[in-house]
Amino acid sequence: MNAGSEPLAHAPIKTERHHFTGPGGVALAWHEMGEGHPLILIHGYFSNAQTNWVRYGHAALIAAAGFRVIMPDLRGHGDSAKPHDAASYPPDILAADGFALIAHLGLTDYDLAGYSLGGRTVTRMLAQGASPRRAILCGMGLDGILNTGGRGGYFHNVLTNLGSFARGSSEWLTEAFLKTTKGDPQALLLILNTFVDTTRAELAAIRCDVLVVTGEDDDDNGSGAELAAAIPGARFASIPGNHMSAVTKPELGAEILAFLVA
């Protein structure tokens, strides 16, 4: 999940939107900006490609450096379909959707990154054999990878008790973000069924170059530094902000780009 303040004044909002049919016949959307080496950016829970990657200029920054930035909307989010049947949300379906997009686009040489749930989805793809040139896990810590039930329980509480939280509380802020992205509570509740824990052994088996990036005040999913330490050769970078605000900071796009071009 992510949220923030006003968009950067220079951030272009024009992207190309496309659709394809994903696993189970679900219509999935993705957005593109730029030309060059493909980079897939996966957004966070309750969010969408526009909010996570376009609004604050990250996609434009990376595209300007010579990348084809590909930004899917996860099922249940954004411009993708939001089915209300549990059968459309089996375990690990978000990773399966990611593999389906890669196959649909015919990508063989690409980079892969995600924020929050997007970072967890990238991790699940890596655990199942995805082979990007480089991978970036943003807004995600070790606890959120090893034990998905922790944050899952928090979001289940929010989605099943909408309108009941004290103003200014964490739950109230989460519900407010849901309203700004026009999220579908029923579909988002079913997304929780897709969460799958990743083991330390699976993390230790990752072989591509990995960067972990988290806000310096972000402990929503545990420690990003500990996640980096669990992946052979992974690097860690800290940027200003907490889980909700770090995605609005220019440092996020800058760290992603610096890693990609290093």
DRENGUPA-736146 format. One record per residue (C-alpha): x, y, z. Coordinates in steps of 0.05 Angstrom, whole numbers, plus 32768, in hexadecimal, padded with zeros to 4 digits. Layout:
BEGIN
+------+------+------+
!    X !    Y !    Z !
+------+------+------+
!    X !    Y !    Z !
...
+------+------+------+
***
This chain:
BEGIN
+------+------+------+
!    X !    Y !    Z !
+------+------+------+
! 8000 ! 8000 ! 8000 !
! 8016 ! 8048 ! 7FF7 !
! 7FFC ! 808E ! 7FFA !
! 8016 ! 80D4 ! 7FF9 !
! 800E ! 811E ! 7FEC !
! 800A ! 8145 ! 7FAB !
! 802A ! 812C ! 7F6B !
! 806C ! 8147 ! 7F53 !
! 805F ! 8182 ! 7F25 !
! 808B ! 8166 ! 7EEE !
! 806F ! 8120 ! 7EEF !
! 804D ! 810F ! 7EAD !
! 800D ! 80E8 ! 7EB4 !
! 8008 ! 80CE ! 7E6D !
! 8011 ! 8083 ! 7E66 !
! 7FF9 ! 804F ! 7E35 !
! 7FC6 ! 801F ! 7E52 !
! 7FBF ! 7FD7 ! 7E3A !
! 7F98 ! 7F99 ! 7E4E !
! 7FA2 ! 7F4E ! 7E48 !
! 7F7F ! 7F11 ! 7E62 !
! 7FA2 ! 7EF5 ! 7E9F !
! 7F9D ! 7EB2 ! 7EC4 !
! 7F55 ! 7E9C ! 7ECF !
! 7F3C ! 7ECA ! 7E98 !
! 7F44 ! 7F0A ! 7EC2 !
! 7F4F ! 7F4A ! 7E9A !
! 7F90 ! 7F6A ! 7EB1 !
! 7FA9 ! 7FB0 ! 7EA0 !
! 7FEE ! 7FCB ! 7E99 !
! 8009 ! 8010 ! 7E8B !
! 8048 ! 8023 ! 7E64 !
! 8077 ! 805E ! 7E5F !
! 80B8 ! 8065 ! 7E39 !
! 80E2 ! 8039 ! 7E0C !
! 811F ! 800E ! 7E18 !
! 8131 ! 7FD7 ! 7E4A !
! 80F1 ! 7FBC ! 7E6A !
! 80E4 ! 7FCA ! 7EB4 !
! 80A5 ! 7FAE ! 7ED4 !
! 808D ! 7FD7 ! 7F10 !
! 8058 ! 7FB7 ! 7F3D !
! 8030 ! 7FE4 ! 7F6B !
! 8019 ! 7FD9 ! 7FB3 !
! 7FD9 ! 7FC2 ! 7FD4 !
! 7F9D ! 7FF1 ! 7FCE !
! 7FC6 ! 8018 ! 7F9A !
! 7FCE ! 8017 ! 7F4E !
! 8003 ! 8025 ! 7F1A !
! 7FEF ! 806E ! 7F13 !
! 7FF2 ! 807D ! 7F5E !
! 8031 ! 8055 ! 7F6D !
! 805D ! 8062 ! 7F31 !
! 8043 ! 809A ! 7F05 !
! 8027 ! 80CE ! 7F34 !
! 8068 ! 80DE ! 7F58 !
! 8095 ! 80DB ! 7F1B !
! 80B9 ! 8099 ! 7F25 !
! 80A4 ! 807B ! 7EE3 !
! 80B5 ! 80BA ! 7EBC !
! 80FA ! 80BE ! 7EDC !
! 810A ! 8077 ! 7ECA !
! 80EC ! 807A ! 7E84 !
! 8115 ! 80B8 ! 7E75 !
! 8154 ! 8090 ! 7E83 !
! 8144 ! 805F ! 7E4B !
! 8115 ! 802C ! 7E69 !
! 80D2 ! 800F ! 7E52 !
! 80AC ! 8016 ! 7E93 !
! 8074 ! 7FE2 ! 7E98 !
! 8043 ! 7FEB ! 7ED2 !
! 800C ! 7FB7 ! 7EDD !
! 7FCF ! 7FC3 ! 7F06 !
! 7FC8 ! 7F86 ! 7F33 !
! 7F87 ! 7F5F ! 7F2E !
! 7F55 ! 7F80 ! 7F5D !
! 7F76 ! 7FC3 ! 7F53 !
! 7F78 ! 7FFF ! 7F23 !
! 7F61 ! 7FF1 ! 7EDD !
! 7F65 ! 7FA5 ! 7EE4 !
! 7F26 ! 7F7C ! 7EF0 !
! 7F0E ! 7F76 ! 7F38 !
! 7EE8 ! 7F34 ! 7F3B !
! 7EC2 ! 7F24 ! 7F7B !
! 7EC8 ! 7ED8 ! 7F78 !
! 7EFC ! 7EB6 ! 7FA5 !
! 7F11 ! 7E88 ! 7F6C !
! 7F31 ! 7EC4 ! 7F4A !
! 7F61 ! 7ECE ! 7F84 !
! 7F87 ! 7E8C ! 7F91 !
! 7FC9 ! 7E8C ! 7FB6 !
! 8003 ! 7EAC ! 7F8F !
! 7FD6 ! 7EC4 ! 7F56 !
! 7FF8 ! 7F09 ! 7F56 !
! 803A ! 7EE8 ! 7F46 !
! 8017 ! 7EBE ! 7F10 !
! 7FFB ! 7EFF ! 7EF3 !
! 8041 ! 7F1B ! 7EF1 !
! 805B ! 7EDE ! 7ECB !
! 8020 ! 7EE3 ! 7E9C !
! 802F ! 7F2C ! 7E8C !
! 8078 ! 7F1B ! 7E7E !
! 8062 ! 7EE3 ! 7E4F !
! 802E ! 7F0E ! 7E2D !
! 8063 ! 7F43 ! 7E1F !
! 8097 ! 7F10 ! 7E0A !
! 80CB ! 7F2B ! 7E3A !
! 810B ! 7F05 ! 7E45 !
! 813A ! 7F3D ! 7E5D !
! 8119 ! 7F6A ! 7E8F !
! 811C ! 7F89 ! 7ED5 !
! 80E8 ! 7F7F ! 7F0B !
! 80D4 ! 7FAC ! 7F45 !
! 809A ! 7FB6 ! 7F75 !
! 8083 ! 7FDF ! 7FB0 !
! 8064 ! 7FBF ! 7FEE !
! 8036 ! 7F88 ! 7FD4 !
! 8059 ! 7F93 ! 7F92 !
! 809B ! 7F84 ! 7FB4 !
! 807E ! 7F46 ! 7FD3 !
! 8063 ! 7F31 ! 7F8E !
! 80A8 ! 7F3A ! 7F70 !
! 80C5 ! 7F0F ! 7FA7 !
! 8092 ! 7ED8 ! 7F99 !
! 80A4 ! 7EDB ! 7F4F !
! 80EE ! 7ED5 ! 7F5F !
! 80DF ! 7E9A ! 7F8D !
! 80BB ! 7E78 ! 7F52 !
! 80F3 ! 7E81 ! 7F20 !
! 80EB ! 7EC7 ! 7F02 !
! 812E ! 7EDC ! 7EE6 !
! 8131 ! 7F28 ! 7EDE !
! 8174 ! 7F4A ! 7ED3 !
! 8168 ! 7F71 ! 7F14 !
! 8131 ! 7F73 ! 7F48 !
! 811D ! 7FAA ! 7F78 !
! 80F2 ! 7F9E ! 7FB6 !
! 80D6 ! 7FDF ! 7FD1 !
! 80AE ! 7FEC ! 8010 !
! 80B7 ! 7FA5 ! 8027 !
! 80DB ! 7F85 ! 8062 !
! 80ED ! 7F3F ! 8077 !
! 80B0 ! 7F34 ! 80A4 !
! 8081 ! 7F46 ! 806C !
! 80A1 ! 7F11 ! 8041 !
! 80A7 ! 7ED8 ! 8074 !
! 8063 ! 7EE4 ! 8095 !
! 802F ! 7F03 ! 8068 !
! 7FF7 ! 7EF7 ! 809B !
! 800D ! 7F31 ! 80C7 !
! 7FFD ! 7F6A ! 8098 !
! 7FC6 ! 7F3F ! 8079 !
! 7FA1 ! 7F3F ! 80BC !
! 7FA8 ! 7F8B ! 80C1 !
! 7F89 ! 7F96 ! 807C !
! 7F52 ! 7F62 ! 8089 !
! 7F3E ! 7F8B ! 80C7 !
! 7F3D ! 7FCC ! 809F !
! 7F14 ! 7FAF ! 8065 !
! 7EE1 ! 7F8D ! 8091 !
! 7ED7 ! 7FC9 ! 80C0 !
! 7ED5 ! 8005 ! 8090 !
! 7EBB ! 8045 ! 80AE !
! 7EC8 ! 8031 ! 80F6 !
! 7F0F ! 804A ! 8103 !
! 7F25 ! 8086 ! 812C !
! 7F39 ! 80C2 ! 8101 !
! 7F84 ! 80C5 ! 80F9 !
! 7F90 ! 807C ! 810D !
! 7FB9 ! 804E ! 80E0 !
! 7F7A ! 802A ! 80CB !
! 7F56 ! 806B ! 80BB !
! 7F90 ! 8082 ! 8090 !
! 7F90 ! 803F ! 806C !
! 7F45 ! 8046 ! 805E !
! 7F50 ! 808D ! 8046 !
! 7F84 ! 8074 ! 8014 !
! 7F53 ! 803F ! 7FFC !
! 7F21 ! 8077 ! 7FED !
! 7F54 ! 80A0 ! 7FC6 !
! 7F64 ! 8066 ! 7F98 !
! 7F1B ! 8052 ! 7F92 !
! 7F2C ! 800B ! 7FA8 !
! 7EF9 ! 7FD3 ! 7FA7 !
! 7EF6 ! 7FB8 ! 7FEF !
! 7ED9 ! 7F75 ! 7FDC !
! 7F0E ! 7F67 ! 7FA7 !
! 7F45 ! 7F80 ! 7FD5 !
! 7F2E ! 7F53 ! 800D !
! 7F34 ! 7F17 ! 7FDE !
! 7F7B ! 7F2D ! 7FCC !
! 7F8F ! 7F19 ! 8013 !
! 7F82 ! 7ED0 ! 7FFF !
! 7FBB ! 7ED5 ! 7FCC !
! 7FF2 ! 7EE2 ! 7FFF !
! 8027 ! 7EAC ! 8004 !
! 8062 ! 7EAC ! 8034 !
! 80A8 ! 7EA7 ! 8018 !
! 80DC ! 7E7E ! 803E !
! 8122 ! 7E92 ! 8051 !
! 813B ! 7E59 ! 8025 !
! 8115 ! 7E76 ! 7FE9 !
! 8134 ! 7EBA ! 7FF7 !
! 8179 ! 7E9B ! 7FFC !
! 816F ! 7E7B ! 7FB7 !
! 8164 ! 7EBD ! 7F93 !
! 819D ! 7EC9 ! 7F63 !
! 818F ! 7F0A ! 7F3E !
! 81A8 ! 7F4F ! 7F54 !
! 8177 ! 7F6A ! 7F89 !
! 816D ! 7FAE ! 7FA9 !
! 8140 ! 7FB8 ! 7FE5 !
! 8127 ! 7FFF ! 7FF0 !
! 80FD ! 8016 ! 802C !
! 80EB ! 8057 ! 804E !
! 8116 ! 8065 ! 808A !
! 80D8 ! 8066 ! 80B6 !
! 80B5 ! 802C ! 8094 !
! 80AD ! 7FEF ! 80C1 !
! 8069 ! 7FD8 ! 80A8 !
! 8086 ! 7F98 ! 808B !
! 80C3 ! 7F90 ! 80B7 !
! 810B ! 7FA2 ! 80A6 !
! 8120 ! 7FAF ! 805F !
! 8169 ! 7FA7 ! 8074 !
! 815A ! 7F62 ! 808F !
! 8137 ! 7F4F ! 804E !
! 8174 ! 7F65 ! 8026 !
! 81A1 ! 7F3C ! 8055 !
! 8177 ! 7EFE ! 8047 !
! 8182 ! 7F02 ! 7FFB !
! 81C9 ! 7EF2 ! 7FE3 !
! 81ED ! 7F31 ! 7FCC !
! 81B0 ! 7F5E ! 7FD3 !
! 81BA ! 7FA8 ! 7FE2 !
! 8191 ! 7FD4 ! 8010 !
! 817F ! 801E ! 8009 !
! 8158 ! 804A ! 8039 !
! 8131 ! 8087 ! 8021 !
! 8109 ! 80BC ! 8047 !
! 80C3 ! 80AC ! 805E !
! 8098 ! 8075 ! 807B !
! 8070 ! 803F ! 8056 !
! 803B ! 8070 ! 803F !
! 8067 ! 80AB ! 802D !
! 80A7 ! 808D ! 8012 !
! 8085 ! 807E ! 7FCF !
! 807A ! 80C9 ! 7FC6 !
! 80C4 ! 80DA ! 7FCD !
! 80F1 ! 80E5 ! 7F90 !
! 8126 ! 80BB ! 7FB2 !
! 80FD ! 807C ! 7FA3 !
! 8101 ! 8085 ! 7F58 !
! 8149 ! 809C ! 7F5D !
! 815F ! 805E ! 7F84 !
! 813C ! 8030 ! 7F53 !
! 815C ! 8052 ! 7F17 !
! 81A1 ! 8054 ! 7F36 !
! 819F ! 8009 ! 7F42 !
! 8185 ! 7FFA ! 7EFC !
! 81BC ! 8021 ! 7ED9 !
! 81F6 ! 800F ! 7F08 !
+------+------+------+
***
